[in-house]
Amino acid sequence: MLGEVDYNMNELFAQLGLDNSDEAIDKFIADNQLGKDEELKKADVWTDSQRMFLEEEWKKDAAWVEVIDDLNVRMHPDA
């Protein structure tokens, strides 16, 4: 569709106000691995506004949901 944005991990990190370079994203994920039963949106690594963004976008099954799901998988390597 014309004008539709294709969201990616770099854009998600920018939206969250984090360094969105590939290296910074890889480091963030490596430094913040989550336990099997720890929910992404409830992780201590997020500010309240970041947590709210992740939760709202996930609930509305928005355009970000695929990227958020990818982040969730990458932060749960043993799940």
N, C-alpha and C positions, 0 to 999 in steps of 0.2 A: 504494500500500500504506500502511496506517495506520502512522504513526510514522516513515515513511521521510523522511530529510532530503534536501532539494534543495540540493546544494552549489553555491556560487558563488565568484567571484573574491574577494569581500570576506572570506568565510569561510576561503578558502585562505590569504590573507595573514595573517589572525588566527592560523590554525593554525601558520604559519611564524614567528610572533612578530614580524611586521612591521606597520607602520601600515596599517590596512585601510580607510581612507577612500578614496573614489573618486579624489580628487585625488592622494593619496600613491601609489596603485596606478599611475595614469597616469604620474606622475613617475618611479617606480621603473622601469617598463617603458621609458620614453623614455631614461632615464639608463643603462640596462643592455642595450642592443641587442646581440644575439649575431651572430657571423659565420655564414655559411651552413653551414659544417661543424662548428660548435661545438654540442655537445649541451647541452640545458637543464640536465640533472642534473649535468653536469661543469663548469658555469660557475663562475667565481671569485667570483661575487656571493653564493654560499650558504655558510653555516656547515656544518660536518660533519653536524650533526643535521638541518638543513634539507635537505641533499643526500640524506641517508639516507631521510628521509620521502618526498621526491619519487620516489626510486628504488623504494622498497618499494611505495608506492601504485601506481606505474606498472606494476610487475611483476605485482602481483596483480589488475590490471585492476579496481581498487576503485572505489568511488563517486566518488572524486576524479579519476579518469582524464580525464573530459571537461573538467574545469576546468584540470587540468594541461596538457592538450593545447591548450586555448585560450591559456593563458599562453605555451606554447612557440611557437605561431603568432604571437602578438603581440610576442614578443621576437626573432623571426626575420622581419622585414618583407620582406627581399629573397630569402627562400628560395622 
